[in-house]
Amino acid sequence: MSTDMELHAVASLLRRGHSLDLLSTGQALLGALLGLGQWLLGTITPWAIALSVALLLLGLLQKYWALRVAFDAELFQRVADSPLPLAERTVALDQALAALGLQPASVGGRAWPQRSRGALDLLRRQALLLAAQTILTLGFILASPWLAIAG
């Protein structure tokens, strides 16, 4: 039964990816507004456009990983909640993923700790992309000309 609790714990951790996704979406929208604002004001600077585009691209990449993490979170939760023995749940999941073309049949049968590490690696990738977005956002704020005017 400890494996069931581990599956629940991994599913719970993976659901935290939704919060990361919301934060990243806000930063991507900020990047879009910064780029659009420059165009509307007619004060287009190359570095600001580059930062704006970088925020958008990182936001799109993060969105991809967020979708993968959310999918894994649901799968782990379903497997953990199933009343079937774990071996049967594993076989059923592998068959379903192979039938949908989401996993090669040769990869099936992996142990749950290995699957958990893989799923948590996706969450780490998502968090790293959010961190990169945050650093760019802070860099844009600190390098912006309005700080010199306000100070």
matplotlib code that plots the C-alpha trace (Angstrom):
import matplotlib.pyplot as plt

x = [0.0, 3.0, 3.2, -0.4, 0.6, 3.7, 1.5, -0.8, 2.2, 3.6, 0.1, -0.2, 3.3, 2.5, -0.7, 1.5, 2.5, -0.8, 0.3, 3.6, 1.6, -0.6, 2.5, 4.1, 1.0, 1.0, 4.6, 4.0, 1.1, 3.3, 5.9, 3.1, 1.9, 5.5, 6.0, 2.6, 3.1, 6.3, 4.7, 1.8, 4.0, 6.4, 9.4, 10.6, 14.0, 15.7, 16.6, 13.0, 11.5, 14.0, 13.1, 9.4, 9.8, 11.9, 9.2, 6.6, 8.7, 9.6, 5.9, 5.0, 7.6, 6.5, 2.9, 3.9, 5.5, 2.6, 0.2, 2.5, 2.7, -1.1, -1.6, 0.8, -0.8, -4.2, -2.7, -0.9, -4.1, -6.2, -3.7, -3.5, -7.3, -8.0, -9.1, -7.2, -3.9, -1.0, 0.3, -3.0, -3.2, 0.3, -0.5, -3.7, -2.0, 0.8, -1.7, -3.8, -0.8, 0.6, -2.9, -3.0, 0.5, 1.7, 4.3, 6.1, 5.1, 8.8, 8.9, 6.0, 6.5, 8.7, 8.8, 6.7, 9.8, 11.3, 8.0, 7.7, 11.3, 10.4, 7.2, 8.9, 11.7, 8.9, 7.8, 11.4, 11.7, 8.5, 9.9, 13.2, 11.4, 9.4, 12.6, 14.1, 11.0, 11.2, 14.8, 14.0, 11.1, 13.2, 16.0, 13.5, 12.2, 15.7, 16.9, 13.9, 14.3, 11.4, 13.4, 15.8, 12.9, 11.1, 14.2]
y = [0.0, 2.4, 2.5, 3.8, 6.6, 7.3, 7.6, 10.0, 12.0, 12.3, 13.2, 15.9, 17.3, 17.3, 19.2, 22.1, 22.5, 24.3, 27.2, 27.4, 27.5, 30.4, 32.4, 31.7, 32.7, 36.0, 36.7, 35.7, 38.1, 40.8, 40.1, 40.5, 43.7, 45.1, 44.4, 45.7, 48.8, 49.7, 49.3, 51.5, 54.2, 54.1, 53.7, 50.4, 49.3, 46.1, 44.9, 45.3, 43.6, 40.7, 40.4, 40.5, 37.8, 35.7, 35.9, 34.8, 31.9, 30.7, 31.0, 28.7, 26.2, 26.2, 25.7, 22.5, 21.1, 22.2, 20.2, 17.1, 17.6, 17.9, 14.8, 12.8, 14.2, 12.8, 9.5, 9.0, 10.0, 7.5, 4.7, 5.5, 5.6, 2.3, -0.7, -3.1, -4.6, -2.4, -4.9, -4.9, -1.1, -0.9, -3.2, -1.4, 2.0, 0.7, -0.8, 2.4, 4.6, 2.3, 2.1, 5.9, 6.2, 8.0, 5.4, 2.8, -0.7, -1.5, 1.1, -0.5, -2.3, 0.3, 0.4, 3.1, 4.8, 5.2, 6.6, 9.0, 10.3, 10.9, 12.8, 14.9, 15.7, 17.2, 19.3, 20.5, 21.5, 23.5, 25.2, 26.0, 27.7, 29.7, 30.7, 31.8, 33.9, 35.5, 36.4, 38.0, 39.9, 41.2, 42.1, 44.0, 45.9, 46.8, 47.8, 49.9, 53.6, 54.5, 53.6, 56.5, 58.9, 57.7, 57.7]
z = [0.0, 0.4, -3.4, -3.5, -1.2, -3.3, -6.4, -4.6, -3.4, -7.0, -8.3, -5.7, -6.5, -10.2, -9.6, -8.3, -12.0, -12.5, -10.2, -12.1, -15.3, -14.1, -13.1, -16.4, -18.4, -16.5, -17.4, -21.1, -21.2, -19.7, -22.5, -25.1, -23.5, -23.4, -27.0, -28.1, -25.9, -27.6, -31.0, -30.0, -28.4, -31.4, -29.1, -30.4, -28.9, -30.1, -26.6, -25.3, -28.3, -27.9, -24.2, -25.1, -27.7, -25.3, -22.6, -25.1, -26.4, -22.9, -22.0, -24.9, -24.0, -20.4, -21.6, -23.4, -20.3, -18.2, -20.4, -20.0, -16.3, -15.9, -18.0, -15.8, -12.7, -13.8, -14.8, -11.5, -9.6, -11.6, -11.1, -7.4, -7.0, -8.9, -6.8, -9.1, -8.0, -9.0, -11.6, -13.4, -13.2, -14.7, -17.6, -18.3, -18.4, -20.6, -23.0, -23.1, -23.7, -26.5, -28.1, -28.3, -29.6, -26.5, -25.5, -27.5, -26.5, -25.7, -22.9, -21.0, -17.8, -16.1, -12.4, -10.6, -9.0, -12.5, -13.8, -10.8, -11.5, -15.1, -14.3, -11.6, -14.2, -16.4, -13.4, -12.9, -16.6, -16.2, -13.1, -14.8, -17.7, -15.2, -13.5, -16.8, -17.5, -14.1, -14.6, -17.9, -16.4, -13.6, -16.1, -18.2, -15.1, -13.9, -17.3, -18.2, -18.8, -16.5, -13.4, -14.2, -14.6, -11.4, -9.3]

ax = plt.figure().add_subplot(projection="3d")
ax.plot(x, y, z, "-o")
ax.set_aspect("equal")
plt.show()
